[in-house]
Amino acid sequence: MEYLILLLAPIAGYQFLKAREQRRRIYLLGGYLSQYQIEKLMENVTEGYLRALGEDNEERRAQIWGMLGTAETELNSQFQRFVTDFSKVWNGQTQVSTLGFAFPYADKLLPRQSFDMRHALAIHAEGIAAAAENRGQLPLRDKAFTMSAELFLMQHSCHWFCRSRAVASARLQARHQTSHAQVLAAVSPATREAYRKLTGV
């Protein structure tokens, strides 16, 4: 019995510390996101893309694209404000471990194997803004594809910050039926290069 207790104690301690750290991160990020409607706008935009791409009537399709332009502008505006607010968080709270699994306080124990979430969000903000403004003058279909990828990668980073890279990738696959590698390949070259340089992925 004593051996069993000795075996289970470290496991229980690990789970307790992991849960406490994840709750802190969820509370921190959620506190900032709750001031905005980013998740709702993201859902409206990505679902709108599917409706526009699946619409056979050209006039109706043009109307949907027009409404999506307004939603994209609002989403971009709110995300920029959110990133500005989050950039003021103390850097001791914003480090993210690059380990593939959740390990309590890995960002403190292995600081060289971590990145700053504030910098990741700044990269996503620039990518979302470029897509919303269609700086590359892409056809609407390609613009929608790029914007969706930018949003999915941003969502992956948020889940990575709150949980772990493995959980973030699993959620991306379950929710959007796409892998992290596929999303990374679909964002703009500027986003991909900056993201890889920051995260090492």
N, C-alpha and C positions, 0 to 999 in steps of 0.2 A: 504493500500500500504506500509506504514511504517513497519507494522508487517511482511509483506512478505520480505521486504529488510533485516530486522533483522534476519529472518529465513534463507535466502539464503546466507547472508554474511559469516557465519562460514563454510558453505558447500563449497562456492567458495574458501575461504581461505585454507581449507583442501585440495581441489583438486590442487590448485596452489602449495602448499608446497610439496605435494606428487609427482607431476610431476617434480618439480625442483630437488628433492632428487633423484628420479629415473633416470633422465637425467644425473646427476652427476655420479651415480654408473655405468650406461651404458657406459658413456664416459671413466671412469677410467678403467673398466675391458676391454672394447673394445680396448682401446689404447694399452694395453699389448697383447691382443690376435691377433691384426692385424699384429703383427710382425711375426706371425707363420701361418702355414696351418693346425692347429689342427682340425678345423671343417671339412675341406675337407677330411683330412686323416681319421677322425672318420667315415665319411659317406662311404668312400671307404672300410674301414675295415668291418663295419657292413653289408654293401650290399654284400661284398665278402663272408662273412659267409653264407648268404642266398643262394648265388650261389653254394658254395661248398656243402652245406647240401642238396641242391636240385638236384645236378648233379648225374646222374645214372652211367656215364662212370667212372670207377675207375681211369684210367690214367688221364683223364681230371680233376677229382676231386683232385688228388694228385698235379697236376700243380697249381690249384687254391690255395690250402693250402700253397704251396711253395711261391707263390707270396704274399700271405697274411702275411707270416712271415716277409718279408721285410717291408711291410706297417706297421705292428705292431711295429717293431723296430724303424722306423722313427717316428711314432706317439708317442711312449714312449719317445724317445729322445727329441722331440720338447716340449712335455708336461713337462718334467723335467726342461728344460731351462726356460719355461714360469713360472713355479712355483718358481724357483729361483729368477727370475726377480721380480715377484709380491711380494715375501717375503720382499722386500726392501721398500714397501709402508708403510707410517706412519700408525700406528695402529688406529689412530682416524678416518681413512677413510675405514677401513676394517671390522668394526663390523656389524653383521647381526642380526636383530631382530628375535626372535623365535616365535613371535606372528603369528597366522595363516593368518593374513590379513595385508595389507599395512597401516602403520601409520607413518606419517612423523617424522623422527628423534626419532623413538622409541628406537633405540639403545643407544641414548644419555639420553633419559628420563628414560629408564628402563635398565640400563647397565647389571643387573644380568640376564635379559632375552634376552641375546644376545651371539653370539660366533664370533670368529675371522675367517674371510674368508681365511686368509693365512694358518691357521691351517687345515681348511677343505680341501684346495687344496693340502696340504702336505699329508693328508690321502688318497686323490684320487690318487696322484702321486705314492704312495707306492702300492696301490691296482692295478693300471694300470701296473706298472713295474712288479709286481709279476705275473700278468696274462700274460703279453707279454713274460716273460721269462719262463712261465709255471713251476714255482717253485714247484707246487704241483704235477707235472708230470701227469696231467689229460689227458684223451683221447681228441683228437682234438675237438670233438663235445662239450664236457664239458668245454674245455678251451674257445671256442667261446662263449658259453653261459655266462660264468663268465666274460669274457672281455666285452661283450656287456652290462652286468649289471653294471660293474664298470664305463663304459663310460656314460651310461644313468644317473647314480647317480651323476656323476661329472657335467653333463649338467644340471641336476636338481638344484644342488648347485649354479651354475652360474645364472640361472634364479631366484632363491631364492634371491641371493645377489642383482640382478638388480631390481626385482619387489617385490615379496612376496612368501611365501611358497605356498599359495593357487594357485597363477598364475603358479608357477613352476610345481606343481602337475597336473594342468589342461593341461599344454603344454606337459608334459610327456605322459599323457593319450592320447591326440590328435595326437601327432607325432608318438608314438611308440605302442599305444594300450596296455599300461601296467600301472599299478598304482605304486605310490611311495613305497607302502608296498611290492609289488611283486618284485620290483627292489632291495629293501633293503634286501629282503630274498634271493636273487640270487647272491649277491656279496660274496666275501670271508668272512669267519668268522672274520678275523682280521680287515677288512674294516668295517664290520657291527658293531663290538664292539667299535672301535675307533670313528666311526661316531655317534653312539648313545650316547657315553660318552660326545662328544663335543656338539652336538646339543640338546640333551635331547629328541630326537624323539624315 
